[in-house]
Amino acid sequence: MTKVGKIKHNRTFMDRRGFLQTSASSVLLASVAAGSIRDPAGARASRAPGPEIFFTKDEYLARWGRVQAAMAAAGHENLLVWQRSASTYDRVGDVYWLTNFYTNGTGQDPLSEELDEPWTFAAVLIRKGHEPELHIGLTDEAIDASKIFCGKLVSHTPHMTVKFAEYLRAERIAGRVAVVGDDVLPGRFDRILRHDTPQIEWVPDEGFLEGPQMIKSPRELEAYRTAGALVTHALTSAMEAMVAGERACEAAARAAAVILRGGGGFHRISISHGPAMMKSPLSYDFYGYNMNAPDAGDLVCVWIYGPIFAGYWLDPGRSAVCGRHPTPAQKALVESCARLVDDMVKAVAPGITARDLGVRWAEIARKGGVDEQSGDDLFGHGLGTSFPSYVLPMGDADIGPYGYKRMKGPLKPGMVLAAEAFQRRPGVGAVGFENNFIVTDTGAEVLDKTPMLFW
C-alpha cells in the first residue's frame, strides 16, 4: 500500500513544537481545567504544600456519611480500605476518594528489613459512629507524620504494619472487620497484620464502596465534564493523526499533550493499526502504541483510558480508516459498530433497570447484525475513581463479559456509565467504539464528543 503521506488530502496539523506551544484547544483546556480547581464560592485552591484540593471538606464529610450509612445497613462496625498507588492505579481511587491522600512511591525498591519502601500502600480505617479525621491538603510535616500512623490513615511498610496492628489492639477493635482492597494487599503485609491481630476476622467486601460512589455529586460531575472536554480533544487529536498517516507514537504524543496541559492524566493510550487489527482493535504494544505509521487503507483504533481529571476515569474509543477512503467492507464494519454504540446510548433512560436496559441492548445487537460467533461483543460498565466490579451486559444474564456481575437496580441521574461495542469480520478486521456518559433526568449526556466517523 502507499503511505498516506503520499496521498493528497487535507492535513491540518502543525509540527509537534507548534502544537505544544500554540494549540488553541490545549490552551483553552488548560485554562478551563485551572479555573475548575476552585471551591463552590470560586476561591482558588490552597497553594500550601501538599496535594491539590479539588473538593471541599464538606464534600468529604458527605462521602464519609454515605459510607457509614452503608456500613450500618450491611452490619459492618469497622471498614478498612486499602489502596496501592505506587505508580499504578490498582484500587488507587478508594482512599483518595475518602481522604484526598495517596502514596507516591515507585514500588520498585526491593522490600527487605533493611530497606523499606514507605510510599507503596495506604489504608484508611472507618469506624461506625466515629467522626472522620480527614487529611485534606496535607503539609509536608503531616505527610511525614502519617508514615508512622496518623489517626485513621496509615502508609505501609512492614514496620508500619506492626504499628497499625498495635493501634487496632489499643482501640479494642475485634471481631469482623470488612476490607476493601484485599485483592491488592501484598502477602507480606497481610501475613504480618493477620499474625498481630488474632482478635480480628478480616472479611473481604471488595464492592462495598460502589454503592456510596455510584451517584456522583454536582462537584464530581463538574470534574467529569472537565475530563470529558480533555479526553474529547485528546482523542480527536490522536484519531486525526492516525487518519492522516502519522506514527502511532506521534498520535499518542498529541493526545497526551492535550491531557497534560489541561491538568489531567491517563493510564494508557492504546493505538492499534494495520495487520494487528485483524485480531483486535486494542493495542498489545507495551506502552499502548508503537513507532510505526499506518498505511493508507489500514484500519486504525485509538482508546484513551485512565484517571483523566481529578482522579476520575474515562475510557472512550474510536475506529476509522487511514486516508479516509475505506473499502465498502471496512465502511460497513466501522459504521455498524459506531451505530451500535450510538443506539445503546439512546436507549438509556432514568429509571430503567440495568436488566431492562440489557434487554434493549440485546435487541439493538440483533438488529445491528451482531455475530457473537465472530467475536462481536456489546456491553457497558460503571465509571468512577476506578472501574467498578459490575457491568451492564446485553440480555438478561446475571453475569456479563469476563465474569463481571450485572449492575443492580434502576439507572439514576448522576450515574456515570459507558457503552461499548466490538465487531470482527474475517478478511476485514476488528473495530471498537465506546461512549462515556452521565445519566440525566432525560437520558444520557455524552462526555466524549469526538466524532464517531472520520469520513
N, C-alpha and C positions, 0 to 999 in steps of 0.2 A: 504494500500500500504506500501511497505518497504521504509524506509528513504533512500535517495540516498547515504548517508554516509556509508551504509552497502553494497553498490554495488561496485564492483571493476571497477574503471575507472581511467583515468589519471587526478590527481589533481595537478596542478602546483602552487598552492597558498602557500605563506608563511603566518605566522600569521600576525595580524594587525601591531604589533610593527615592525616586519621585513619589512612589506610593506611600512610603513610610513618612515622608516629610510633608506631603501636601494633600493626601487623600481626604477629600471633603467628608466622606462618610465616616472615616476614622476620627477626624477632628470633632465632628458633630457628636459621635457616640461617646467620645471621651468626655465631652462637656456634659452630656446627658448623664453619664454614669457618675461623674464627680458631683453633679448637682443633686443626685439622689441620695448621697451619703449625708442625710440630714435627719434631724428628729422631726416629729409631726409639726412642730412650730416653725420649722425651717432653719433651725440653728445648725451650724456646722458641727460635725463630729469632733470629739476631743482630739487635739494634736499631742496629747501626753503620750509618753512611751507606752507601748503595749498594743494589743490587737485593735484594728479599726473597728468601730462600732456602727453597725447599720441599724440596729433595733434599740428601742428604749428599754429601760429597766422594767417598765410596766408590761412590755411585750413578753419578757422572760418570766415575770411573775404569773402572767396568764397561762403560759405554757406549763409551768410547774403545777398550776391549779388544775389544768386538764389532766395532767399525768396523775396527780394524786386522786382525782375523781375516778380515773380508770383503775387505779390501784385498789381503791375501795370496792369498786364493782367486781374486780377479779379476786378479791380477798388477799391481796398482797400487802403485807406490813412494811416490807422493805424491797427496794429495787436497786440493783447495781447495774450501771450501764458502762460498757467498755467501748473504747474507740482506739483504732490504730490509725495513726496519721503520719507515720514516718515515711514521707514521700510516697504514700499510697492513698487510696480513697476507701479502704476497707472499713466499713462502719464509721467513716470519718464524720458523718453528719450528726450522730446522735448526741454525743457530749457537746459538740459545737452548738447544736440546736438548743440545748438546755442551758449552756453557760457562756457561750462565745469563747470557749477555751479549746485549744488544740495543741498537740505537740509538734515540734518542728525539726526533729532529728532525721537523720538519713536512714536509720535502721540497718546500716551496712557495717557498723563496727562489730568485731567479734564479741560475743557475750561471754563473759567469764567473771569469776570472783574478783579478779584483779582489774578488769576493765568493764565497767557497766556503760550501757548506752541509756541515759536517763530520759531521752526525748523520743520514745518509741510508742508508749501506750499511756492512755489516761483513762481514768474512771471517775464517775460521779455516783454517789450514793444518795438515793431519795428515800426519806423515811416518812411514813404515814404520820400526818399531823405536825410535822416539823417544818418551820419556815426555811426556805432555801437560803443558802449562803452563796450568793451569786458572785462570780468572778468575771465581771464585765470591765473591759478596758484595763486589764492587769498592768501594773507598773513592773519594771524590771525586778524591783525588790520583791513584789508579791509573787512573781513567777519563780524567783529563787526560793521563796518560802514554800511554794507548792511542790518543790522537789522532795521535801520531807513529808509533809502532809498538811494540806491547807483546808481545814474544815471538812467539807464533804467532797473535796476534789483532790485527786492524787495522780501524779505522774509516776510511772513504774519502772523500777529495776528490781532485781531480787531483794536487795536490801529494803527498798521502799515497800515491797510486798509484805515483808515481815512487819514493818511499821504499821501498815494498813491492817494486818491481822490483829495487832495489839490494840489498835483503835476499836475494832469491831468487838473484841472481848471486853474492853473497858466500857463500852457503851451498852453492854449486855445484849447485843444483837445475836439472836439464836433462832433455831427452827428454820422454816422455809424462807429463803431469800431468792426472789426472782432475778434472773440475769438476762440482760440483752447484750449480745456481743460475745457470747460463749464460743461462737464459731471462729473468732479471730484471736482469742487469747492463747498465747503460746503455752505449750505443755509445761515448760519450766515454771512459769508464773502460777499456772493452775495447780501444779503439784505442791508448791510452797503454800499457797493460800489454803488449799484443802487440808494439808497437814497441820497448819497452825490454827484452823478454825473447825475443830471437830464438833463444835456445838451447832454448826450451820449446815443445813441441807440446801445446796445450791441447785436451783431449779431453772433450767433454760426456758426462756419465753421470748424467742427471737423477734416475733412480730408484734410484741406488746405496744411499742410506740407508734405503730402505724395508725392506730385509731386516733390518738391525740394529734398526730401530724397530718391527718387526711384533709381537713378543711383548712385552707390557708387563710391567714389573717389579711386584712387590707394591706398592711405593710409588706407581707410576704408576696402578695400578688403584685405589688409595685416592683419588688425585686425581680419577680418573674417576667414582668413586662420589659424591664430593662434588659434582662437576659435574652428575652425574645428578640429585641432590637439588635443586640450584639450578634446573636447567632444567625439572624437573618442576613445581615450584611456580610458576615464571615462566610456563610455557606454560599451565598450568591457569588462572592469574590472567587471562592475556590472552584465552583462549578463553571463560571465564565472562563477561568484559566484553563480548566481541563477541556472544555469545549473548543477553546482556541488552540489547543495542542501544546500547552506549556508542560514542563516536567511536573510530576506529582509533588515533588518537594517544593517547587515554587508555588504551586497552588496551596499547599499546606501553610507555607510562609505567609501568603496573602491572608488566609483565614486567621492564622494566629495573630498577625499584626492588628487586625481589627479588634479581636477579643482582648488582647493585652492592652492596647491603647485605650480601650473602654473600661479598664479596671477589672477585667474578668479573668477567667482561667478555663482550662479544659483538661480532660483526661486523655483523650485520643482524637486525632483527626485521621479517619480511615478513608483512604483513597485507593480504589481499585479500578483497573482499566485493562483493556486488551484481553489476551487469552485467559487471564485469571478469572475474568467474569463469565467464562463458560461454566464455572462451578459455583461461584458466589459473588454477590455484589460487595461483600465486606472484605477488607484487606487483611491478609495474613502476614504482611511485612512487619518486621519487629517494631518499628516506630509507627506503623499505620500507613506509611507511604514509602515510595522508592524514588530513585533519581532518574527514572525513565519518563519519556513523554509518550502519550498515546498517538497512534496513527489515525489518520482521517478514516472515519467509518468505525472506529473502535467504540464499544460501549464503555462508559465511564460512570463511576458512582462515588459520591462523597457523603460521608456520615461524620458528624461532629457531636461528640458527647462528653459530658463531664459537668463539674460544678461551674457553670458558665458565669454566674454572677452571684455574689454574697453567699456562695456555697450551694446554690440551688441548681439541680441537674436539668439539662435538656439534652435531647439526642435526635434531632431531625436528620433526615437523609433524602437525597435526590439521585436520580439516574438520568443519563442523557447519552448522546452520541457525539463523539468528537467530529468537528467540522459541520455540524448541524444538517447533515444530509443522510438521514437514516435510510436503510433499506425498508421496503414495505413490512418485512417481518419484524425488524427492530422497532419500527414506529408503532406497530400494533402491540408489541410486548410492552414497551415503555408507557404508552398511553393507557393500556389496560390496567397496569399496576397503579399509575397515578390516579386513575378514575376510581379504583377500588378504595384507596385511602380517602379521597375526596368524599365519596359516598359514605364511608364509615363515619367520618366526622359529622356529616349532615344528619346522620341517624341519632346523634347524641341529643338527648333532651333531659332537662332536670326532672327528677322523679322516676325516670325509667330505671328498672333494676338492672344490675350488671348481667343477670341471666337473660333478661328480655333483650338487652342490647346485643348480647351474643347471638341470640336467635335472629335478630335483624341482620347482623353481620353475616351469618351463615347464608341468608337469602341473598345478600349482596354478592357474596362469594359465588353462589350458584349461578346468578345471572351474569356475573363477570367472567365466567369461564374458568374459575379456579380449579386446577387439577392437582389434587393432593398426591396423586401417584407420581407426578413430575417434581414433587418437592415444593409446590406452592404452599404458602403459609400466610395467615392473616390473623392478627390479634392486637390487643392493646395492653397497656400496663400503667401503673401509677408513677408519679414523679414527686420528688421532694429533695431533701438534703442527701438522699441516696436512692437507690432503686428499691422500692418496697418488694415484699415477697409474694405479691399477688399479681395476677394478670387478668385481662378480660378476653377469654378465648371465644372464638366463634362457636355457635351451637350452644347446647345446654349442659355440657360436661362439667363436672366439678373440678377436674384437673386440666390445666392448659398446657401449652408448649413447655418443654424442658422440665415438666413435673411441677410447675408452679400451681398453687391453689388459686381458685377463682376468687375474684373480688366479691364481697358480700354486700347485699343491700342496695338501696337506690342511689343513683347519682345525685349529688347535691351541689349547688353553686359554691364555688371556692375550691373545688377539687381541681387538681392539675393532672391530666392524663395524656396518654399517647395512643395513636392508632398507626399501625404499620402493616405493610404487606410485602411479600416477596414472591416473584414468579420466575420460573425457569422453563426454557424451551430448548430441546436438543437442536444443535446446529445454529442456534441464535445467541443464547447466553442467559444470564441471570441478572435480574434487576430488583431494586427495592426502593421504597418510599416510606417516609414517616412524617407525620404532623404531630406537634405537641400543642395542647390547648387547655384553656380554663373552662370548666363547666360554669355557665352563667344562668340567669333566670330565663333566658330564651333559647339556649342551645350551647354552642361552643364558640369561644373566642380563640382563634388560632394565633399562636405566639410566633411561629416561624413562618414568615411571609415570603420566603424565597420562591420564585416561580416554580411551578411543578413541571413545566415543559420548557425546553430551550430550543425551540424552532418555530 
